[in-house]
Amino acid sequence: MNDDMWRFADDLGPEKIVYLHDPATGLRAIVVVDNVACGPSIGGARMEPDVSVDECFRLARAMTFKNAAAGIPHGGGKSVIFADPKMAIGEKERLVRSFARAIGDIRDYIVGPDMGTDETCMAWCHDEIGRSVGLPPELGGIPLDEIGATGFGLCVCAQAAQGFCDVNLDGARTVVQGFGSVGRHAARFFSEKGARLVAAADSRGGVVAENGLDVDALIEHKATGASVSEFAGGKAITGDALLDVACDIFVPAARPDVIRADNVQRLSARLILSGANIGVTYEAERALHDRGVLVVPDFIANAGGVICASVEYHGGTETQAFAAIEEKIGANTIAVLAGAAENGEPPRVAAQSMAERRVRRAMALRR
């Protein structure tokens, strides 16, 4: 075998990498089940034309750490579907149903929504194989994207992080990169705590207003299908220019590796909360740490969605999900940041150490 096939392997995983192809429907997809020591893996299905096995593995490993850190009885997994999520609805349904049938026998993987998929997609998956989370309420689910579970968790994280940096959420200038199912709710919850959204961006451009954007109006505008760059309540900018906007809190909530070694110096924020998995590279996190910028690791900050999914999977309610998110993310943020401060290390080192300990303890109890 080609040695490159083993480039992801270590003693934690991945347990399996499965390539899926159905010529009849045009399905091309990858599933990575990373580690199931804590229980069957949960991870979203991401639909984009330019996803890759590398991205899928990195996301699956992030889910392993996220689920372990959150203390939920699930391992980490992820899937990617090579397709345009904006395709016609009938074509998308055929493709997602084909994907669901293809993962039917991967019984240690529970699929949830991610970029390019939503509650309706999960309903199609559930109809095919009876195994998905993030379902519409009509099917007894807790629609985590609709209620803003991940965005709520980011707000909880920000509140807990206030004690470890010179940023106060009340009055903080906030920038959100990726004004979708995570970013728009983060902006909403932040504004309820007194923060000002001074800039936001989506895949088509951005908008900035030094005195703050009207968050509710921007959400309503985005719901029409228009780009945030067309919002009349601010000045249009390019998506990349978002990095140069003066702010206290920056929230990357879209694609991976938005903040990298080659652009990290442009950021003025003092607190980074990643709404997206692997939104900040390790090199950029280290550079920010060296500058005294607090970066809460993605798998700590954005665990609200998977905590909600786990509560749903085990028969809980929306109220229980919000309570679990507040308890787990608040406690984990404080534990990680306190440990990092005590040892003088980046928060990711402390967070990963905590998550790995939990995974390895679970692995030791397995045959």
Secondary structure, DSSP 8 states (H G I E B T S, - for coil): --GGGGTT--SS--SEEEEEEETTTTEEEEEEEEE-TTSSEEEEEEEETT--HHHHHHHHHHHHHHHHHHT-S--EEEEEEES-TTS-HHHHHHHHHHHHHHTTT-TTEEEEE-TT--HHHHHHHHHHHS-BSS--GGGT---HHHHTHHHHHHHHHHHHHGGGSS--STT-EEEEE--STTHHHHHHHHHHTT-EEEEEEETTEEEE-TT---HHHHHHHHHTT--GGG-TTSEEE-SGGGGGS--SEEEE-SSTT-B-TTTGGG---SEEE-SSTT-B-HHHHHHHHHTT-EEE-HHHHTTHHHHHHHHHHTT--HHHHHHHHHHHHHHHHHHHHHHHHHHT--HHHHHHHHHHHHHHHHHHT--
